[in-house]
Amino acid sequence: MAGIGPLTQDWEPVVIRKKPLNSAAKKDEKAVNAARRSGAEIETIKKSNAGTNKAASSSTSLNTRKLDDETENLALMDHLKFEHTDDRVPTELKKAIMQARMDKKLTQAQLSQLINEKPQIIQEYESGKAIPNQQIITKLERALGVKLRGKK
């Protein structure tokens, strides 16, 4: 080491793992005042509910209002679409389903299990409240062993 030259020591402090300021520290009053003194540009934003005693969830937000409007529009479109096709189960079909089910000595719940549908579906078909679905009618024809559509 003697031949290398004069040794000097660097007395500058070395900081290891100092994290940059997070957003909370940037908003700190001391940091804002220091930035003002140094002449840095400061951006201020007024929050929508600042200074009020209301929770943010108490008022309807823009997104919720927009979603409600879209839902109403879709409901209106569905209503208009089904207004023209207000075809409920015809009397002949509901009587045929009931008769075939009784001939097989099945309850509505048992029949619904056979066709993998909810019991409510069978109730709606037999009461005439359901809108006919060809897939369900096909399942009923197979389970009951009768032809429910077309000419007999």
Backbone as a chain_set.jsonl record, in Angstrom:
{"seq": "MAGIGPLTQDWEPVVIRKKPLNSAAKKDEKAVNAARRSGAEIETIKKSNAGTNKAASSSTSLNTRKLDDETENLALMDHLKFEHTDDRVPTELKKAIMQARMDKKLTQAQLSQLINEKPQIIQEYESGKAIPNQQIITKLERALGVKLRGKK", "coords": {"N": [[0.8, -1.182, 0.0], [2.053, 1.112, 0.318], [3.15, 2.136, -2.008], [1.101, 3.173, -3.572], [0.002, 5.736, -3.294], [-1.076, 8.828, -1.75], [-3.481, 8.307, 0.735], [-6.832, 9.173, 0.931], [-9.71, 10.085, 2.718], [-13.185, 9.855, 2.255], [-15.523, 11.867, 3.618], [-18.201, 12.189, 3.231], [-21.616, 11.69, 4.007], [-23.223, 8.537, 3.553], [-26.251, 7.351, 2.528], [-28.195, 4.577, 2.871], [-30.747, 2.717, 1.31], [-32.823, 4.669, 1.392], [-36.075, 5.595, 1.181], [-38.113, 6.979, -1.425], [-40.226, 9.912, -1.106], [-43.481, 9.165, -0.055], [-46.961, 9.38, -1.094], [-48.436, 10.343, 1.085], [-46.529, 11.643, 2.638], [-45.83, 13.646, 0.882], [-48.057, 15.226, 0.954], [-47.98, 16.24, 3.416], [-48.063, 18.916, 5.755], [-45.696, 20.239, 6.432], [-44.025, 19.519, 4.31], [-45.352, 20.71, 2.169], [-45.214, 23.438, 2.862], [-42.424, 23.735, 2.77], [-42.001, 23.323, 0.062], [-43.36, 25.525, -0.966], [-41.719, 27.616, 0.007], [-39.399, 27.106, -1.393], [-40.203, 27.712, -3.889], [-41.411, 25.911, -5.572], [-43.838, 24.451, -7.781], [-47.179, 24.096, -6.761], [-49.935, 21.989, -6.644], [-53.355, 22.256, -6.104], [-56.295, 20.53, -5.267], [-59.751, 20.469, -5.07], [-61.741, 18.422, -3.2], [-64.756, 16.551, -3.865], [-66.626, 16.116, -1.762], [-65.496, 17.505, 0.313], [-65.21, 18.969, 3.468], [-67.821, 18.586, 4.132], [-70.333, 16.875, 6.053], [-71.033, 14.437, 5.118], [-71.005, 11.03, 4.201], [-69.139, 9.433, 1.6], [-70.525, 7.406, 0.406], [-73.16, 8.004, 0.805], [-74.362, 9.635, -1.057], [-75.569, 9.385, -4.412], [-73.339, 8.178, -6.676], [-71.702, 9.131, -9.742], [-71.133, 6.924, -11.387], [-72.888, 4.982, -10.378], [-75.342, 6.156, -10.921], [-75.223, 6.223, -13.692], [-75.161, 3.482, -14.255], [-77.673, 2.752, -13.266], [-79.308, 4.122, -15.09], [-78.63, 2.79, -17.473], [-79.581, 0.229, -16.855], [-82.32, 0.732, -16.648], [-82.822, 1.419, -19.299], [-82.24, -1.016, -20.58], [-84.182, -2.642, -19.416], [-86.458, -1.441, -20.412], [-86.101, -1.938, -23.136], [-86.208, -4.747, -23.121], [-88.83, -5.072, -22.264], [-90.206, -3.961, -24.433], [-89.421, -5.74, -26.398], [-90.558, -8.168, -25.546], [-93.148, -7.453, -25.543], [-94.277, -7.765, -28.018], [-93.977, -10.468, -28.429], [-95.714, -11.902, -26.66], [-96.28, -14.553, -26.002], [-97.701, -16.937, -24.23], [-97.818, -20.162, -22.566], [-99.792, -22.292, -24.458], [-103.215, -23.369, -23.921], [-103.76, -26.015, -24.721], [-101.21, -27.177, -24.658], [-100.44, -26.943, -21.925], [-102.398, -28.562, -20.742], [-101.807, -31.008, -21.944], [-99.239, -31.503, -20.919], [-99.817, -31.746, -18.164], [-101.569, -33.984, -18.23], [-99.947, -36.025, -19.311], [-97.973, -36.141, -17.34], [-99.483, -36.951, -15.137], [-100.313, -39.454, -16.056], [-97.934, -40.831, -15.99], [-97.624, -40.917, -13.324], [-96.173, -38.953, -11.867], [-94.865, -36.367, -9.771], [-94.777, -32.743, -9.871], [-92.285, -31.918, -8.952], [-90.755, -34.273, -9.209], [-90.812, -34.623, -11.997], [-89.486, -32.293, -12.751], [-86.945, -32.867, -11.797], [-86.271, -34.99, -13.455], [-85.924, -33.706, -15.91], [-83.937, -31.963, -15.333], [-84.472, -29.309, -14.426], [-85.763, -26.475, -12.56], [-88.372, -26.955, -10.109], [-90.2, -24.886, -10.238], [-90.333, -24.21, -12.923], [-91.871, -26.244, -14.11], [-94.267, -25.783, -12.765], [-94.889, -23.236, -13.781], [-95.254, -23.818, -16.503], [-97.44, -25.573, -16.409], [-99.361, -23.941, -15.307], [-99.621, -22.065, -17.215], [-98.199, -19.722, -17.269], [-95.619, -19.516, -18.161], [-93.239, -18.561, -20.702], [-93.018, -20.195, -23.676], [-90.299, -22.422, -24.188], [-88.344, -23.964, -26.499], [-86.334, -25.858, -25.979], [-86.896, -26.747, -23.378], [-89.428, -27.809, -23.769], [-88.771, -29.909, -25.468], [-87.247, -31.476, -23.685], [-89.285, -32.141, -21.899], [-90.951, -33.668, -23.59], [-89.296, -35.885, -24.079], [-88.924, -36.913, -21.46], [-91.542, -37.499, -20.674], [-92.455, -39.081, -22.685], [-94.209, -38.427, -24.735], [-95.606, -36.607, -27.544], [-95.558, -33.212, -27.652], [-95.625, -31.047, -29.297], [-96.67, -29.81, -32.501], [-98.53, -31.762, -34.971], [-100.64, -34.395, -33.843]], "CA": [[0.0, 0.0, 0.0], [2.906, 2.281, 0.432], [3.481, 2.659, -3.303], [-0.078, 3.586, -4.32], [-0.157, 7.17, -3.204], [-1.673, 9.258, -0.482], [-4.843, 7.851, 0.99], [-7.757, 10.185, 1.438], [-10.967, 9.49, 3.156], [-14.366, 10.619, 1.879], [-16.338, 11.984, 4.809], [-19.592, 12.445, 2.866], [-22.487, 10.627, 4.527], [-23.842, 7.656, 2.572], [-27.538, 6.866, 3.037], [-28.562, 3.344, 2.187], [-32.174, 2.353, 1.352], [-33.743, 5.752, 1.711], [-37.23, 5.485, 0.299], [-38.612, 8.277, -1.885], [-41.417, 10.352, -0.378], [-44.755, 8.593, -0.517], [-47.974, 10.417, -1.323], [-48.846, 10.922, 2.36], [-45.479, 12.567, 3.045], [-45.88, 14.79, -0.021], [-49.197, 16.042, 1.33], [-47.731, 16.727, 4.756], [-48.045, 20.377, 5.791], [-44.295, 20.686, 6.432], [-43.489, 19.351, 2.958], [-46.001, 21.707, 1.315], [-44.617, 24.73, 3.197], [-41.046, 23.743, 2.265], [-42.093, 23.474, -1.39], [-43.738, 26.925, -1.214], [-40.546, 28.461, 0.253], [-38.403, 26.903, -2.448], [-40.756, 28.218, -5.138], [-41.898, 24.816, -6.407], [-45.247, 24.561, -8.158], [-48.032, 23.276, -5.902], [-51.26, 21.791, -7.229], [-54.395, 22.011, -5.106], [-57.506, 19.963, -5.842], [-60.853, 20.433, -4.112], [-62.481, 17.163, -3.241], [-66.187, 16.813, -4.057], [-67.356, 16.129, -0.495], [-64.626, 18.052, 1.344], [-65.825, 19.926, 4.375], [-69.201, 18.242, 4.458], [-70.438, 15.806, 7.034], [-71.679, 13.32, 4.444], [-70.128, 9.958, 3.739], [-69.107, 9.362, 0.139], [-71.507, 6.417, -0.057], [-74.537, 8.423, 1.04], [-74.925, 10.238, -2.263], [-75.439, 8.529, -5.577], [-72.191, 8.584, -7.474], [-71.945, 9.22, -11.175], [-71.137, 5.576, -11.954], [-74.109, 4.303, -9.972], [-76.444, 6.766, -11.666], [-75.08, 5.77, -15.08], [-75.554, 2.074, -14.268], [-79.128, 2.711, -13.118], [-79.897, 4.542, -16.359], [-78.458, 1.707, -18.44], [-80.469, -0.857, -16.464], [-83.672, 1.12, -17.035], [-82.908, 1.326, -20.758], [-82.312, -2.431, -20.946], [-85.492, -3.149, -18.992], [-87.421, -0.916, -21.366], [-85.91, -2.674, -24.388], [-86.736, -6.098, -22.913], [-90.291, -4.961, -22.225], [-90.677, -3.751, -25.801], [-89.169, -6.96, -27.158], [-91.502, -9.194, -25.148], [-94.504, -6.971, -25.737], [-94.754, -8.323, -29.278], [-93.985, -11.928, -28.339], [-96.306, -12.233, -25.381], [-96.832, -15.896, -26.18], [-97.65, -17.794, -23.047], [-98.064, -21.564, -22.877], [-101.188, -22.486, -24.885], [-104.024, -24.235, -23.06], [-103.586, -27.414, -25.136], [-99.894, -27.653, -24.204], [-100.412, -27.145, -20.472], [-103.228, -29.734, -20.429], [-101.066, -32.195, -22.393], [-98.151, -31.75, -19.953], [-100.424, -32.257, -16.928], [-102.112, -35.316, -18.473], [-98.818, -36.967, -19.465], [-97.323, -36.271, -16.029], [-100.372, -37.756, -14.293], [-100.276, -40.828, -16.57], [-96.673, -41.439, -15.52], [-97.68, -40.857, -11.858], [-95.056, -38.138, -11.4], [-95.181, -35.048, -9.231], [-94.07, -31.686, -10.593], [-90.898, -31.934, -8.494], [-90.089, -35.43, -9.817], [-90.644, -34.327, -13.416], [-88.444, -31.279, -12.888], [-85.655, -33.541, -11.599], [-85.993, -35.785, -14.654], [-85.47, -32.851, -17.016], [-82.882, -31.089, -14.795], [-84.937, -27.924, -14.325], [-86.347, -26.173, -11.249], [-89.808, -27.274, -10.03], [-90.953, -23.686, -10.609], [-90.515, -24.233, -14.384], [-93.026, -27.116, -14.383], [-95.446, -25.065, -12.273], [-95.204, -22.154, -14.717], [-95.773, -24.406, -17.739], [-98.766, -26.14, -16.181], [-100.311, -22.863, -15.004], [-99.73, -21.243, -18.407], [-97.514, -18.445, -17.067], [-94.282, -19.542, -18.772], [-93.069, -18.296, -22.126], [-92.51, -21.489, -24.151], [-88.909, -22.569, -24.592], [-88.32, -25.216, -27.262], [-85.447, -26.832, -25.327], [-87.611, -27.332, -22.235], [-90.51, -28.646, -24.313], [-88.116, -31.132, -25.947], [-86.931, -32.277, -22.499], [-90.552, -32.681, -21.384], [-91.389, -34.736, -24.504], [-88.465, -37.08, -23.848], [-89.175, -37.47, -20.121], [-92.914, -38.0, -20.568], [-92.681, -40.054, -23.757], [-95.324, -37.981, -25.575], [-95.307, -35.504, -28.44], [-96.291, -32.05, -27.166], [-95.666, -30.026, -30.346], [-97.041, -30.261, -33.835], [-99.743, -32.581, -35.124], [-100.542, -35.653, -33.071]], "C": [[0.854, 1.262, 0.0], [3.177, 2.914, -0.919], [2.31, 3.228, -4.071], [-0.247, 5.102, -4.296], [-0.825, 7.551, -1.907], [-3.135, 8.791, -0.386], [-5.674, 9.013, 1.521], [-9.048, 9.483, 1.827], [-12.11, 10.438, 2.813], [-15.292, 10.664, 3.076], [-17.783, 12.333, 4.501], [-20.478, 11.326, 3.432], [-23.126, 9.837, 3.379], [-25.124, 7.102, 3.206], [-27.944, 5.664, 2.204], [-30.049, 3.084, 2.413], [-33.093, 3.493, 1.798], [-34.863, 5.708, 0.689], [-37.619, 6.884, -0.184], [-39.888, 8.635, -1.122], [-42.668, 9.7, -0.943], [-45.796, 9.707, -0.597], [-48.417, 11.08, -0.017], [-47.818, 11.949, 2.826], [-45.473, 13.809, 2.16], [-47.007, 15.741, 0.365], [-49.033, 16.652, 2.723], [-47.564, 18.245, 4.726], [-46.619, 20.92, 5.757], [-43.711, 20.616, 5.025], [-44.079, 20.393, 2.014], [-45.399, 23.081, 1.58], [-43.195, 24.832, 2.673], [-41.048, 23.935, 0.752], [-42.47, 24.9, -1.753], [-42.532, 27.849, -1.056], [-39.526, 28.335, -0.868], [-38.911, 27.359, -3.809], [-41.26, 27.132, -6.067], [-43.388, 25.005, -6.678], [-46.068, 23.598, -7.306], [-49.41, 23.208, -6.532], [-52.25, 21.517, -6.104], [-55.653, 21.559, -5.818], [-58.569, 19.933, -4.76], [-61.61, 19.121, -4.281], [-63.971, 17.457, -3.247], [-66.959, 16.904, -2.748], [-66.525, 16.726, 0.636], [-65.388, 19.061, 2.183], [-67.276, 19.637, 4.695], [-69.206, 17.092, 5.437], [-71.122, 14.594, 6.432], [-70.629, 12.283, 4.071], [-70.203, 9.906, 2.225], [-70.181, 8.419, -0.383], [-72.943, 6.889, 0.095], [-75.167, 9.075, -0.177], [-74.686, 9.313, -3.443], [-74.286, 9.028, -6.429], [-72.555, 8.552, -8.954], [-72.031, 7.826, -11.797], [-72.41, 4.829, -11.603], [-75.298, 4.836, -10.755], [-76.415, 6.287, -13.118], [-75.536, 4.323, -15.218], [-77.069, 1.933, -14.141], [-79.823, 3.089, -14.43], [-79.802, 3.44, -17.408], [-79.399, 0.554, -18.144], [-81.904, -0.537, -16.862], [-83.852, 1.011, -18.542], [-83.028, -0.124, -21.209], [-83.669, -3.019, -20.578], [-86.57, -2.681, -19.97], [-87.328, -1.664, -22.691], [-86.459, -4.09, -24.275], [-88.257, -6.073, -22.914], [-90.848, -4.796, -23.636], [-90.515, -5.016, -26.639], [-90.216, -8.018, -26.833], [-92.948, -8.748, -25.322], [-95.105, -7.587, -26.999], [-94.858, -9.845, -29.212], [-94.526, -12.336, -26.975], [-97.006, -13.589, -25.48], [-96.639, -16.683, -24.892], [-97.947, -19.222, -23.496], [-99.535, -21.729, -23.282], [-101.908, -23.482, -23.974], [-103.829, -25.705, -23.413], [-102.268, -27.986, -24.605], [-99.895, -27.891, -22.703], [-101.265, -28.338, -20.059], [-102.499, -31.021, -20.807], [-99.931, -32.538, -21.416], [-98.716, -32.342, -18.671], [-100.905, -33.698, -17.105], [-100.987, -36.35, -18.572], [-98.118, -37.192, -18.131], [-98.165, -37.139, -15.106], [-100.367, -39.219, -14.739], [-99.026, -41.556, -16.101], [-96.596, -41.466, -13.999], [-96.463, -40.125, -11.277], [-95.58, -36.846, -10.782], [-94.432, -34.014, -10.068], [-92.587, -31.684, -10.218], [-90.123, -33.091, -9.133], [-89.827, -35.178, -11.307], [-89.533, -33.294, -13.625], [-87.06, -31.887, -12.686], [-85.281, -34.356, -12.831], [-85.438, -34.937, -15.797], [-84.411, -31.844, -16.579], [-83.27, -29.61, -14.842], [-85.498, -27.723, -12.922], [-87.832, -26.551, -11.26], [-90.692, -26.089, -10.45], [-91.24, -23.662, -12.117], [-91.752, -25.066, -14.732], [-94.309, -26.42, -13.933], [-95.87, -23.976, -13.256], [-95.788, -22.698, -16.023], [-97.197, -24.918, -17.545], [-99.806, -25.074, -15.826], [-100.473, -21.92, -16.193], [-99.029, -19.905, -18.296], [-96.171, -18.38, -17.787], [-94.339, -19.116, -20.229], [-92.415, -19.557, -22.691], [-91.054, -21.422, -24.623], [-88.803, -23.938, -25.265], [-87.427, -26.273, -26.612], [-86.162, -27.522, -24.166], [-88.738, -28.234, -22.727], [-89.942, -29.963, -24.836], [-87.77, -32.05, -24.775], [-88.199, -32.924, -21.925], [-91.046, -33.821, -22.266], [-90.602, -36.02, -24.261], [-88.785, -37.736, -22.513], [-90.561, -38.105, -20.015], [-93.253, -39.023, -21.641], [-93.879, -39.704, -24.632], [-94.856, -36.838, -26.456], [-96.196, -34.328, -28.027], [-96.446, -30.977, -28.24], [-96.149, -30.647, -31.639], [-98.313, -31.101, -33.825], [-99.553, -33.895, -34.412], [-100.78, -36.844, -33.966]], "O": [[0.369, 2.353, -0.299], [3.416, 4.119, -0.987], [2.52, 3.74, -5.171], [-0.643, 5.663, -5.318], [-1.107, 6.698, -1.065], [-3.899, 8.89, -1.347], [-5.266, 9.731, 2.435], [-9.395, 8.423, 1.307], [-12.03, 11.645, 3.04], [-15.797, 9.629, 3.512], [-18.524, 12.732, 5.399], [-20.124, 10.15, 3.343], [-23.517, 10.41, 2.362], [-25.093, 6.475, 4.265], [-28.023, 5.738, 0.977], [-30.556, 3.205, 3.528], [-34.055, 3.254, 2.527], [-34.625, 5.775, -0.517], [-37.475, 7.859, 0.552], [-40.548, 7.76, -0.56], [-42.885, 9.684, -2.155], [-45.529, 10.843, -0.207], [-48.742, 12.267, -0.016], [-48.183, 13.003, 3.346], [-45.149, 14.902, 2.625], [-46.91, 16.944, 0.121], [-49.844, 17.473, 3.152], [-46.991, 18.793, 3.785], [-46.359, 21.944, 5.125], [-42.998, 21.521, 4.592], [-43.373, 20.905, 1.145], [-45.102, 23.818, 0.639], [-42.789, 25.887, 2.184], [-40.189, 24.636, 0.216], [-41.964, 25.44, -2.736], [-42.328, 28.753, -1.866], [-38.874, 29.307, -1.249], [-38.15, 27.394, -4.777], [-41.515, 27.401, -7.241], [-44.101, 25.638, -5.898], [-45.705, 22.433, -7.145], [-49.986, 24.229, -6.907], [-52.017, 20.656, -5.256], [-56.039, 22.125, -6.841], [-58.329, 19.435, -3.66], [-62.055, 18.775, -5.375], [-64.413, 18.473, -2.709], [-67.879, 17.716, -2.646], [-66.819, 16.48, 1.805], [-66.12, 19.9, 1.659], [-67.899, 20.376, 5.457], [-68.194, 16.416, 5.624], [-71.728, 13.803, 7.154], [-69.511, 12.62, 3.679], [-71.212, 10.289, 1.633], [-70.691, 8.606, -1.487], [-73.858, 6.252, -0.426], [-76.39, 9.066, -0.316], [-73.718, 8.552, -3.466], [-74.273, 10.185, -6.85], [-73.589, 8.01, -9.347], [-72.897, 7.571, -12.635], [-72.959, 4.115, -12.443], [-76.155, 4.073, -11.199], [-77.456, 5.983, -13.7], [-76.217, 3.972, -16.182], [-77.68, 1.106, -14.817], [-80.801, 2.457, -14.828], [-80.758, 3.18, -18.139], [-79.96, -0.042, -19.064], [-82.627, -1.405, -17.35], [-84.897, 0.567, -19.018], [-83.813, -0.438, -22.103], [-84.239, -3.803, -21.338], [-87.481, -3.435, -20.31], [-88.348, -1.987, -23.3], [-87.095, -4.59, -25.203], [-88.898, -6.949, -23.495], [-91.848, -5.421, -23.991], [-91.358, -5.328, -27.48], [-90.713, -8.695, -27.733], [-93.867, -9.564, -25.257], [-96.296, -7.894, -27.043], [-95.718, -10.443, -29.858], [-93.854, -13.042, -26.224], [-98.164, -13.741, -25.093], [-95.517, -17.041, -24.532], [-98.284, -19.463, -24.655], [-100.427, -21.346, -22.525], [-101.278, -24.328, -23.339], [-103.742, -26.551, -22.523], [-102.214, -29.132, -24.158], [-99.408, -28.924, -22.243], [-100.905, -29.057, -19.127], [-102.563, -32.01, -20.078], [-99.69, -33.708, -21.121], [-98.178, -33.315, -18.141], [-100.68, -34.538, -16.235], [-101.074, -37.425, -17.979], [-97.712, -38.313, -17.824], [-97.628, -37.969, -14.373], [-100.41, -40.123, -13.904], [-99.059, -42.759, -15.846], [-95.626, -41.974, -13.436], [-95.818, -40.597, -10.341], [-96.599, -36.303, -11.209], [-93.565, -34.36, -10.871], [-91.731, -31.472, -11.076], [-88.978, -32.919, -9.55], [-88.748, -35.486, -11.812], [-88.739, -33.406, -14.558], [-86.101, -31.468, -13.334], [-84.111, -34.41, -13.21], [-84.587, -35.394, -16.56], [-84.027, -30.971, -17.357], [-82.473, -28.767, -15.254], [-85.687, -28.688, -12.18], [-88.48, -26.477, -12.304], [-91.797, -26.281, -10.956], [-92.276, -23.149, -12.54], [-92.578, -24.652, -15.545], [-95.32, -26.462, -14.634], [-97.057, -23.809, -13.532], [-96.711, -22.108, -16.584], [-98.057, -24.725, -18.404], [-101.002, -25.286, -16.025], [-101.36, -21.066, -16.187], [-99.236, -19.032, -19.139], [-95.641, -17.29, -18.0], [-95.354, -19.289, -20.902], [-91.348, -19.949, -22.22], [-90.645, -20.511, -25.343], [-89.138, -24.956, -24.659], [-87.731, -27.464, -26.686], [-86.048, -28.735, -23.992], [-88.973, -29.302, -22.162], [-90.558, -31.015, -24.668], [-87.973, -33.262, -24.855], [-88.193, -34.087, -21.522], [-91.513, -34.837, -21.752], [-91.173, -37.111, -24.239], [-88.906, -38.959, -22.428], [-90.733, -39.126, -19.349], [-94.237, -39.754, -21.515], [-94.499, -40.595, -25.212], [-93.854, -36.182, -26.17], [-97.423, -34.427, -28.048], [-97.295, -30.095, -28.117], [-96.049, -31.857, -31.843], [-99.056, -31.151, -32.845], [-98.453, -34.446, -34.376], [-100.739, -37.983, -33.501]]}, "num_chains": 1, "name": "protein.A"}
